[in-house]
Amino acid sequence: MHTLLRRSGLLLALAASLLALIALPAPSARAAETLLSQGKPATASSTEGAFSARNAVDGDPGTRWSSAFADPQWIQVDLGASADISRVVLTWEAAYGTAFRIEVSNDAQAWTTVHQTAAGTGGTQTLAVSGTGRYVRVYGTQRATAYGYSLWEFQVYGTAGGSGGDTGRLLSYGRTGAASSSQSDGNCWECTPARAFDRDPASRWATSSTTGWTDPGWISVDLGATAQIDKVVLQWDPAYAKSFQIQVSPNGTDWTPVYSTTSGTGFKQTLAVSGTGRYVRMYGTERATPYGYSLWEFQVYGTGGAPITPPPLPSDPANPPRLVWGDDFDGAAGARPDASKWRADPGTGPNNELEYYTDHRNAALDGSGHLVMEARKEVTAGSSCPRDPLSGSTTCQYTSARMNTGATFQFTYGRVEARIKVPKGNGLWPAFWMMGADFLTGRPWPYNGEVDIVEVLGKDVKTAYSTVHAPAYNGGGGIGASYTLPGNADFSDDFHTWAADWNSKGITYSLDGRTVLTLDKEQVERTRGPWIFDHPHYMILNLAVGGDWPGPPDAGTPFPSKMLVDYVRVYQ
């Protein structure tokens, strides 16, 4: 986990409680429901052989859709027009979903969850739901078997001619907020109400650390005009409310509750509400921790108000994606990396590393289509590093290479891929990773976000790691996984291809074409904290020596040691 601030220690993490399911009110009387999905166009994230998506909506219980053997996967049906959805029936084959969501959308881009579970039973599931949209999908995040997802039938019931339209518009973005108190100190600088309404998941509001760690505590937003409220989304910091109300008001003085709970779960809560008012407030009456109240995001959806249009969200990669950037490292032996693509990042490393990164003196092409990043045992006069255990010196005793695309290429979403051969030896730490580009303009780590595509420790070259780091999960608390090669082979014996498929739904990591880790954005938000990676990032290649995680080199570490890169590519 190539974090910038590992030496600062791990953040204390509160134990995650089980998310409680929030019961929606029973639907009011309506026209008789009909089967809307049969024979309509259906698509899926993947298909196994001839088991296509249309088989699940053809009305034939003997044909089925099946997906690839990976998470997440989805199947969706286009109803042809907006409809009020009342019921979904899933007839699973033996390969069913343990964790999945039913989602609706008017454009197949922005999705609203109308049912979710982490305890799917398989068989035939009849799910009562309430939502409006033209598109309905099953979005699976955890398979019950080693196979994929498979449905004999995917049936959607409801009434055609749903309201659709402006329902669900974000009304709170950029609007004026107020709060019982606010924090502004070294632990939470300018954590004002506005931070909860900026659609920036890495900024937050918090009650004052000197006066606000008391009950009650509240935050409100002025929508600018009267609105009909139908949904509120709260993304809590670990300082969350166990008991709270969502209240509406016409004047900011007289408040009416539209939602109330005494068993708040923290993390992300999506609340279906119904109320009318110009002002909306979260009114906390019992804190879940000794600290105050804190929200990364407080979003209000509905119709009316005086909404400010937020900046457009980034677009997902094309399907199929196309190559938009690449470096095959072709060139004469000894040539430096292409300056139009890579810039050296010289200086000492973070994390109590022992190397000094040179200005491309340790990075060159080998004439055979590879980049060579070389770690050497050599002193850099005038430099300062942590004490080297072998020499006892605090002058940097090693040099190496680090370079990035921060000044030449930044991007949001895509397939990021590199073919790399890592070195072996105690204290060596090769990595290919990405940083949020706002780090270059002053936003501190980890608020900018870090995506580690691969890290390998030279002391254990049979294990690789992929991880993400954000304010709510970083350092040793980052979200990731370790994995090995078939037969427990040695990564340093040959080249291997690491890739990260990154889009608005999350990141899927793969090694040599095999999925090794899937991070689902909504699941992370509901169980760990804000997902902060939906903005431009840049790529980094480096070979560190020493540091808190890998430990120092020893007398047996080979120098020079080489990290070889065959290519780096980005598809969108």
N, C-alpha and C positions, 0 to 999 in steps of 0.2 A: 504494500500500500504506500505509494510514493507520495506521502503527504508533505506539505511544506512545513508543518509545525509539529511534527511528531515529538520533538523534544519537549513540547509544552505539556505532554502527558495526555491521558485520555479524559474526555469530558465525562462527567458523571451522567449516567443514563437512568431514567426512571423506568421501572419495570412496566412493560406494555400490558395493559389489561385487555381482556377479551372484549371485542366490539359487540355492543348490544344492538340487536335489530330493532329498528323503530317502526312500530306498527302504523300503517297509514289508515286513515278513516275509511270506513266502508263507502263504496261509491254510491252516489245517489241514483235514483231510478232513471233508466235510460232506455233507448230503443233496444230491441232484441239484438243480441250479438250474432254475427255470422262469421264463417270461416273466410278470412281475407287473403290468406297466403297461398292457397293451392293453385299451382300452375303459374305463379308469378316468377319473375326473374330472380335468381338466387346466385350469390357469389360467396367465395370463401377465401380464407387466408392461404390455404393449401388444399391439395387433393391427393389422395392415395390412389394411384392407378385410375380405374374407370369409375370410382365411387365419387361422382361429382356432386356439387352442391344442389343442383336441380333435383336430384333423386330424393332429397328430404322434403320437397314441397310438391311432389307429383301425385300424392294421394295413394301411392302403392306401398303397402307395408312390407313388401318384399325387396324393395330397393333402398339403398342408403347412401349417405355421404360419409366419407372418412377423411381425416386430416393426416398431415405428417406427424411423426412421433416426437413432438416438441411442444413446449409452452412458450407464449400463449398461442391460441388458435381461435378463429371465429368463423361463423357462417351468418350471412345476412340475407334478408329478402326485401325486395322493393315492392311495396304494396300498390305502387302506381299513383297514389294520391294520399294526402294526409288522412289519418284515421284515428279514432279514439280506441286505444288498445285496452281490452279488459281481461284477456286470458291468453296464456301461452301454454301449449302442450308439447312436451319433449318426450319422444319415444326413443330411448337410448339403446344402442347395441351394447355388447359387453364392455366396449371401450368408452366409458362415460366420464363426465366431469365431476370431480370432487368440489372444486371451487370454480364458480362461473357467475357471470352477470347477464341479465336481460337488459338491453339498452334500446332506446328509440332515438330517432333523429329525423329532422326535416331535410337534411342535405347530405347525409352519409359522411359528414365531416365532424360536426359537433354532436356528441352523444350524451344522453341523459340516462342514468341507471334507474330502472324501475323495479328491479329485483336483484338481489345478490345473496350468495350463500357460500359457505366454506364447508358444507356438509351435504353435498349432493348424494343422492341415494341410487342413481341409475334407474333402470326400469322405465316406467311411464310416470312422468311428473307433470301434474296439472297445476299451473302457477297463476294465481289471481294477481293481476297487475293493474296499474292505472297510469296511463301516459298517452301522449299524442305524438304522432309522427308518421312519415311516409315509409321510413326504413326501420326494420326491427332486426336485432341481431343477438346471437348467443356468443358471448365472449368468454372463452375458457382460459383460466389461469393456472389450474392444477389438474392434471390427469389422474384418474383413479388407478390406471394400469401403466405398464411400460409402453403401451401402444399410444395411438393418438386419441382423437375424439371421433365418435361415430354416432350418427342419428338416422334411425329408420324414417322418422317423421319429425318435422318442425312445423307446428301449426300455430298460427296467430289468429285470434278471434277478436272481434270488436265491431264498431260501427263506422262505416265510411263517412268521409266528410268532416273529419276532426277540425278543430279550430285552427291549429297550427299558428301561422302568422307570427305576431310579436311576443307570444307567450314565452317566458323564460329569458327575456333580454336582461343583460347585466345592467342594473340601475345605479349601483353604488360607486362605480369606478370614478375616481377623481373628485368625488363629492366631498363637501365639508364634514368633518367629524368632530366629535367632542368626547370627553371621557372623564371619569371620576378623578383620575390622576394619570401622569405619564412619567416614564423613566428616562433619564438622560445622564449617563455616567459611563465609566470605562467598560462596564459589562453590557450596556445596552444604550448606545449613543443615539439621541434623538428618536427614541421609540415613541413617537407621537401618534395620535389617532390616524393621521393621514397615511401612515405606513400600512395600515390594514386595508386601505381602499385603493392602493396603487397597482394592484395586480402584479406585484413583485413578490414572489414567494420567499425571497431571502431578506426581506425587511419586515419589521414587526412593530406592533404596539405592545406596551407593557405598562402596568400600573407602577407607580413610584416605589422605589426600593426603600424609601424612608417613610412614606406616609400611606402607601397603597397596598401593603401586605396585610390587608384587613378585609372583612366582609361588611357590606356589599361592595362590589366594584363593577363598573359598567363602561361601555363604549357605545356611542350612537352615531348615526349618519343622517344627514339632511339630504333627501333625494331631490330637492329642488321644487317639487310639486307633488300633489297627491298621486299615489300609485296603488295598484292592486298587487300585493306581494304573494308569490306562490312558492318561493324557494329561498332558503338561506343556507349558505355554505360557510362553515367555520373551520379554519385550519389552525389548530391549537399548537402553541409551544408547550413544553412539558408543564408549565404553570397554567393548568386548565381549570375549568369549573366543573365541580361534581354536581352542583345544583345551580340551575340558571333558567331564565326565561328569555324568549324572544318577544319583544313588545313593539307595538306600533302606536303612533301618536299623530294627531293632526297639527299640533302646535309645539311639540317638544316639551310639553309640561304634563299633559294628561295622557297616561299610558295604559294600553290594553294588551294583556298577554295573548299571543297567538300560538305559543308553544311553551311547554314547561317540562322540566325533567329534574329528578333527584339522583340520576345515575348516569351523569355525563361520562363519556368514554375517552375524551381527549382526542388527539390526533385530528383526522378529518371527519367532520360530521356534516352530512347533507340532509337538511331538514325540510320536509314538505309542510308548508304552512298556508294559511289563508287569512288575509287581513288587508285592511285599507288604511293608508296613512302617508304622511309626508316624511315622517321620521321613523327609523327602525333602530331598536336598541337591544344589545345583549346585556342582560342584567344578572350578574352573578351573585348568588347568595351564600354559596359554600365552596371554598377553594379545595382542590384535590391535594394540594401540597402546602407546606408552610410558606411558600412564596405567594406572589400576587396572582393577577390574571394577565395572560399574554396571548395575542393572536397574530399569526403571520398574515392571515387573510380573513376578512369578514365581507362576504359577498352577498348581495341582495339581488334577487331576480324577480321579474314580474312585468307588468305593463303600466304605462303612464310614467309619472315622474318627469324629470328633466335630464335624461341620461346623456353622459358624455361618451362619445364613441372612443373606445380604447384603441391603441395601435393594433393592427391586424396580427393574428398569431402566425407563426411560420408555417409554411406549407410542408406537408410530408413529401418524401422522395417520390419520384415517378415510379411507375410499375410497368415494365421493368426499369430499373435504374440505369443511368448512363454514366460513364467515366467523366468526371469533371476536373480531376486533378490527379497527377501521378508523377512519380520519379522512379525510374528503373535503374538509376545510378550507372548509366552507360557513359563511358569516357575513358580517357587515358589514365594509366596507372599513375598515382600520385596527385591527380587533379583534386582540387578542393570541391566540396559540395556546391551545387548550383546556387549561386547567390540570389537568383530570382525566385527560389523556392525556400531555401533554408538560410537562417542567420545564426551565427555562433552566439552562444549565451555564456560568456566567460565569467569567471569568478569562483568563489567558494560555494559549496553546496549547503543546503539546509540539513536538518535531521541529524546534526553532529557528524556529517560525512567528513572524510579525511582528504578528499581530492581537491585540486584546483583545476577548474575547467578552462582550457586554453582557447584562444581565438582561432579555432579550426586547425591548430597545429597537430591535434590528435585525431583528426577526421580527414579521410581521403578515400578516393576511389581506388579499386585494386586492378582496374583494367579488364576485369572479367564480369562486369555488371553488378558489383557489390560495393556498398559503402562499408568502410572499415572504421569503427570507433575503437580507439586503443587506449587502454589504461596502462600507465607506465609508472615505475618506481623512480621518480626524479623529484628533486627539491625545487620549489618555486620561491626564490629569494624575496623577502619582504612580505610574504603572505602569512596568514594566521589561520590555523585549523585547530580543532581539538587535539589533545595530546595523542600522538601516535604510540601505541603500546610497544612497538618494536624498537623505535629509536628514542622514545621519550621526548621527542621534540614537538613543539607547538607551531613550528613552521611546516607548511603543507609538504608532505613527503611523497605525494602522488599527483600525477596529472591525468586528465581524461577529457572526454568530449561530451558536450551537451549542445543541442541546437533545436530551433523551433521555427514554426511558420507564422509567428505572431505578427510580423510586419509584412508578410507576403500573401497569406491565405488564411481566412477565417470562414467558418461555415456553420450552419445549423442543420442538423439531421443528415443522414446518409449512411452508407456502408463504408466504414473506415477499415482498411485492411493492410497488413504488413507481413512480409515473409522474413523471418529473423532466425539467426543461429546465435545462441547465447554462450558466453564463456563459463568456465567451471573454476571454482576456487573460493576459499573462504574470504569473505569481505567484499566480493563482487556483487553488483546490484544493477543489472540491465533492466531498462523499462521503455515502453512505448505508451504514451498517455496523452491526455488532452486537458487543457485548462480553459475555464471560462474567460473570454476575451476581455471582459471588464476588469480583470486583474491588471491588465496593462494600463488602465486609466485610473487605477487607485483603489478599486474595491478589494478589500483584504480577503485572503484565504481564511476560511473555506466558503465565504459568502458568494464567491464567484462560481464555485462548483469545480470539481475535478473528476475526470473519468479516466481510470487506469485500465487500459486495454490489456496490457500484460506486464507483469513483473515476475522475475525469477531471482531467487537468492542463490549465489554461487556455491553456498555450502550445502544446498539441497536442490540439485538440478533435475530432480525427478518430480518436482511440484511447481506449478505456475499459479498465478493469482490474477483475478480481475475484480475491480472494486470501484465504487463511487463514493465521493465525499461531499458533504454539505454541512450547513450549520448544525443540523440536528443529528448528524451521524458522520463522524470523521475520525481520523487517526485510527486507533485500534477498534473503534466503533463504526467504521465505514461498513457499507453494505456490499458484500461480495462473496466470492467462493474461491476455494483452491481446487485443483484438479490435476490429474496425471495423464500420462500417455498409456495406450494399451500395452499390457505386459509390463507396466511400470518402467518403461524405457527412459533413457536419459535425454533430456531436452538439448543438452550440449553436443550430442552426437550428430545432429543434422539440422537442417532448416525446418521450420514449422510456420504455418500461416495462422495468424490471429486476426480476428475480425470482430467489429462491433456494429450491429445493425441498429441504428438510433433513429427514432421517430417520435411522434407526439404521444405515443402510448407507452414508451419505455425503451429499453436497450436489451438486445439479445446478443450475447457473446458466443463466439464459436472458435474452435481450434481444429484446423485441418478439415473444416466443413462439418464438424460435430458440435452441436449446441452444448455448451458447458455451464451457462448461467443465463437466466431470463429475469430481468427486473421489470416488473409491471408498475407503471407510474401510479395508478390508482391504489394498488395494494401497498406500495411504499407510503403514500400519503395517509392511508388509513391505519398503518401500523408502525411507522418509523418517524415520519415528519415530512416537511415540504419537499417536493421534487423541484429542483432549481436549474435544470439542465436544458430548458427550452429557449436557448439563446446562443449567439455565436461562440464557438470555441476554436482553439488552435492546437496544433499537434506538437509534441515534444518527443525527441529521442535522446536518451542519455545512458551513460554507463558510470554509475557511482562506485566509489570505493569506500567501504566502511559506512558507518551510520548506526542509529539506534536499532534498526530492525535486523540488518544482516550481520552486525558485529564487525570487528576489524579484520583485516587480512592477517595472516600469520606467515611464518617462515616458509611454509609449503605453498603459498599462493603464487601462481606463475605470473611473472611480469616479463615482457608485456603480455596483456590479455586482450583478446579482440572480440567485439560484438559485431557480427556481420549482418547487414540488411540488404536483402535482394531487391525489394521494392516496397514502396508505400503508395496506396491508391485510395481515392475517395470517389464513391459513386452516389449520384443523386437522381 
